[in-house]
């Protein structure tokens, strides 16, 4: 079975045709439980998310701030496995029909086996992977199998990336480019800032694939600001924090659905 890279491409193209940015939501698999994580994905899509990133919880999440680290720890203590991540992708995709990607560090894939991981992700209906710590120059094996199985390879670029490096990264990637809006780890910010806009401008100069901005967006105003210059707005910590702060799972699901609705309105106000 082929993965859903074409669904991801068409979803981002449809948002652009509507003269708006896409809303991309991030939630870790297995948080607060495997079933609860699947329900959370359904809730953010019901609220208006166009694309969902499912996080593969990791014991050393170098890019993730304290909020996502806390959720990952809960998921890992709950015994989440790669099979649960694949189940999350499958059930979320079957229930919503939106593109579902996996965001993961390289080590779990390397241990699991690239061929096995890509084949299972495609079979589950996944659209691809975001690989924040996989160097482009070491990515040939991954890209070979991802391409064979119809999966996008999304690389992360940062404000520190030189123009030549940006060109190398974007030439190797597919689906979209993940532009980290600032140096540092994930988490909500008071301002996303001009640094992100300049990074998007520089990245667009090297590629025609969409450029989506993450790290820091937490409310509709920030979503509207980023939507003014990016093809997609990626929100993670703000959703996870709503789940963490909720008194129970039902309240958490209502909170993330409400936040998704606010953000979906924001990306339409660009």
ABEGO torsion letter per residue (X at the ends): XBBAAAAAAAAAAAAAAAGBBBBBBBBBBGOABAAAAAAAAAAAAAAGBABBBBBBBBABBAABBAAAAAAAAAAAAAGBBAAAAAAAAAAAAAAAGBBBBBBBBAAAAAAAEAAAAAAAAAAAGBAEBBBAABBAAAAAAAAAAAAAAGBBBBBBBBAABBAAAAAAAAAABBGBBBBBABBEBBEBBABAEAAAAAAAAAAAAABABBBBBBGGBABAAAAAAAAAABABBBBAAAAAAAAAABABAAAAAAAAAAAAAAAAAAAAAX
